Amino acid sequence: MRATVLILCLALLVGCVRSPDNRPDPGNRNENAKDGRNTLPRSDLEKEIAAMKPIDPVDFEKLMPFLPKAPPGYDVEEPEGQSLMLDDRKYTMAERIYRHDGNTLTATIHDYACVAPLYTSFALYANLDIDLGKEYQKGVTIDDNKGWETYHKGSKKGELMMMVGKRYIVHLRANGVPADFLRGVFTNMDIKGLAALK
């Protein structure tokens, strides 16, 4: 199994730093605080997060049909999946590898089951914009799905990470591709079907 450790580490790190059990309750904010401070009302993002509750992830077999079809000219390997239990939380993922002329596309779908702090990170990273000339990293929103992409112009290596339905993370990585390649792979997926998967 080709483990995609980066996303898992991100989820665990964010969850440990600001877990739903220990983060401040935004519902306690009001303009008549006893200490006299003029606190701000909750933002739309805070309201969204407050309404999110962790749920059980779907089996990884249910994720496999939503992996992208092979782009033209690519050979496709059999999909693989796995589940992980850590403390009282379970995560699942499905992954598939595609190959073309020595280049590789890796597509992974993770079900992090509505972990609110992870959703917060994606919502914030959607506003990211870093351009270093030879490479860039910027936030993207595609059909209300938030995420970010990285592209190295010299090696033509790209990465796209999108959150779908506030719970699924689609992670695409490829080399030897044009800058818009991964966006095309993502938009050709059944994203609405994935978002509705329970």
C-alpha positions as CSV (number, residue, x, y, z in Angstrom):
1,M,0.0,0.0,0.0
2,R,1.4,3.4,-1.0
3,A,0.7,5.3,2.2
4,T,-0.1,9.0,1.9
5,V,1.1,10.1,5.3
6,L,1.1,13.8,4.7
7,I,-2.7,14.2,4.9
8,L,-3.0,12.0,7.9
9,C,-0.3,13.9,9.8
10,L,-2.1,17.2,8.9
11,A,-5.4,15.9,10.2
12,L,-3.8,14.6,13.5
13,L,-1.8,17.8,14.0
14,V,-4.7,20.1,13.5
15,G,-7.0,17.9,15.5
16,C,-4.6,17.8,18.4
17,V,-4.0,21.6,18.4
18,R,-7.6,22.6,18.1
19,S,-9.9,19.6,18.7
20,P,-13.7,20.0,19.0
21,D,-13.4,19.2,22.7
22,N,-10.9,21.9,23.7
23,R,-11.4,24.7,21.2
24,P,-13.1,27.9,22.5
25,D,-16.9,27.9,22.1
26,P,-17.7,30.7,19.7
27,G,-21.2,30.7,20.9
28,N,-20.1,32.4,24.1
29,R,-19.2,35.6,22.2
30,N,-21.5,38.6,22.7
31,E,-21.4,42.3,22.8
32,N,-22.3,42.5,26.5
33,A,-19.5,40.5,28.0
34,K,-19.1,40.8,31.7
35,D,-15.5,42.0,31.4
36,G,-16.6,45.0,29.3
37,R,-14.9,43.9,26.1
38,N,-16.7,44.5,22.8
39,T,-16.4,41.0,21.4
40,L,-17.4,40.2,17.8
41,P,-20.3,37.9,16.7
42,R,-19.4,34.5,15.2
43,S,-18.4,34.5,11.6
44,D,-20.2,32.3,9.0
45,L,-17.2,29.9,9.1
46,E,-17.4,29.6,12.9
47,K,-21.1,28.9,12.7
48,E,-20.4,26.2,10.1
49,I,-17.7,24.6,12.3
50,A,-19.9,24.7,15.4
51,A,-22.6,22.7,13.6
52,M,-20.2,20.0,12.4
53,K,-20.1,16.7,14.4
54,P,-17.7,13.8,13.8
55,I,-19.3,10.8,12.1
56,D,-18.3,7.3,11.1
57,P,-16.4,7.2,7.8
58,V,-17.6,5.1,4.9
59,D,-15.8,1.8,4.1
60,F,-12.9,2.3,1.7
61,E,-14.6,0.0,-0.8
62,K,-17.3,2.7,-1.2
63,L,-14.7,5.3,-2.0
64,M,-13.0,3.3,-4.8
65,P,-15.7,3.9,-7.5
66,F,-15.2,7.7,-7.1
67,L,-11.5,7.6,-8.0
68,P,-10.9,9.3,-11.3
69,K,-11.0,7.4,-14.6
70,A,-7.7,7.1,-16.4
71,P,-6.8,10.2,-18.4
72,P,-6.1,9.6,-22.1
73,G,-3.0,7.6,-22.6
74,Y,-2.6,6.5,-19.0
75,D,-2.5,2.9,-17.8
76,V,-4.3,2.3,-14.5
77,E,-3.5,0.0,-11.6
78,E,-6.0,-1.7,-9.4
79,P,-7.3,0.5,-6.6
80,E,-6.2,-0.1,-3.0
81,G,-7.8,1.0,0.3
82,Q,-7.2,1.0,4.0
83,S,-8.8,2.1,7.3
84,L,-7.1,3.4,10.4
85,M,-8.4,3.6,13.9
86,L,-6.6,6.1,16.2
87,D,-8.1,6.5,19.7
88,D,-11.8,6.8,19.1
89,R,-11.6,8.1,15.6
90,K,-11.5,6.0,12.4
91,Y,-10.3,7.2,9.0
92,T,-10.6,5.5,5.6
93,M,-8.9,6.0,2.2
94,A,-8.8,4.7,-1.3
95,E,-6.0,5.2,-3.8
96,R,-5.1,4.4,-7.4
97,I,-2.0,4.9,-9.5
98,Y,-1.9,5.8,-13.2
99,R,1.1,5.7,-15.4
100,H,2.0,7.3,-18.8
101,D,5.5,7.4,-20.5
102,G,7.4,7.2,-17.2
103,N,5.1,9.8,-15.5
104,T,2.8,9.0,-12.6
105,L,-0.5,10.3,-11.4
106,T,-1.6,9.3,-7.9
107,A,-5.2,9.8,-6.8
108,T,-6.3,9.4,-3.2
109,I,-9.7,9.9,-1.5
110,H,-9.7,10.2,2.3
111,D,-12.8,10.2,4.5
112,Y,-11.9,12.1,7.6
113,A,-15.6,12.1,8.7
114,C,-16.3,15.7,9.3
115,V,-13.3,16.7,11.5
116,A,-14.1,20.3,12.0
117,P,-10.5,21.7,12.5
118,L,-9.4,20.1,9.3
119,Y,-12.3,21.8,7.4
120,T,-11.1,25.0,9.0
121,S,-7.7,24.6,7.5
122,F,-9.0,24.0,4.0
123,A,-11.3,27.0,4.3
124,L,-8.4,29.2,5.3
125,Y,-5.9,27.8,2.7
126,A,-8.4,28.5,0.0
127,N,-7.2,32.1,0.2
128,L,-3.5,31.2,-0.1
129,D,-1.4,32.8,-2.9
130,I,2.4,32.3,-3.0
131,D,4.3,32.8,-6.2
132,L,8.1,32.1,-6.2
133,G,8.5,32.3,-10.0
134,K,9.7,28.7,-10.5
135,E,6.8,27.4,-8.5
136,Y,3.6,28.5,-6.9
137,Q,1.1,27.5,-4.3
138,K,-2.4,29.0,-4.3
139,G,-5.8,28.4,-2.9
140,V,-8.6,27.2,-5.3
141,T,-12.3,26.9,-5.1
142,I,-14.0,24.6,-7.6
143,D,-17.8,24.3,-7.5
144,D,-17.8,25.4,-3.8
145,N,-15.1,22.9,-3.0
146,K,-12.1,24.5,-1.3
147,G,-8.5,23.5,-1.4
148,W,-5.1,24.5,-2.8
149,E,-2.7,23.5,-5.5
150,T,1.1,23.5,-5.9
151,Y,3.0,23.5,-9.2
152,H,6.7,23.3,-10.0
153,K,7.2,24.8,-13.5
154,G,10.6,23.2,-14.1
155,S,9.7,19.6,-13.3
156,K,6.1,20.1,-14.3
157,K,5.2,18.4,-11.0
158,G,1.8,19.3,-9.5
159,E,-0.3,18.6,-6.5
160,L,-4.0,19.4,-5.8
161,M,-5.8,18.9,-2.5
162,M,-9.6,19.5,-2.4
163,M,-12.2,19.0,0.4
164,V,-15.5,17.7,-0.9
165,G,-18.7,17.7,1.1
166,K,-16.9,19.0,4.2
167,R,-15.5,15.5,4.9
168,Y,-13.8,13.9,1.8
169,I,-10.3,15.0,0.8
170,V,-9.3,14.4,-2.8
171,H,-5.5,14.4,-3.1
172,L,-4.0,14.4,-6.7
173,R,-0.3,14.3,-7.4
174,A,1.4,14.1,-10.9
175,N,4.6,14.8,-12.7
176,G,5.3,15.7,-16.3
177,V,2.0,17.5,-16.6
178,P,0.8,21.0,-17.6
179,A,-0.3,23.3,-14.8
180,D,-4.1,22.8,-15.4
181,F,-3.8,19.0,-15.7
182,L,-4.9,18.1,-12.1
183,R,-7.8,20.5,-12.1
184,G,-9.0,18.7,-15.2
185,V,-8.7,15.3,-13.5
186,F,-10.7,16.7,-10.5
187,T,-13.5,18.2,-12.5
188,N,-13.9,15.0,-14.5
189,M,-14.6,13.1,-11.2
190,D,-18.1,12.4,-9.9
191,I,-17.7,15.1,-7.2
192,K,-21.4,15.5,-6.6
193,G,-21.8,11.8,-6.1
194,L,-18.8,11.7,-3.7
195,A,-20.2,14.7,-1.7
196,A,-23.5,12.8,-1.3
197,L,-21.9,9.5,-0.3
198,K,-22.9,8.5,3.3
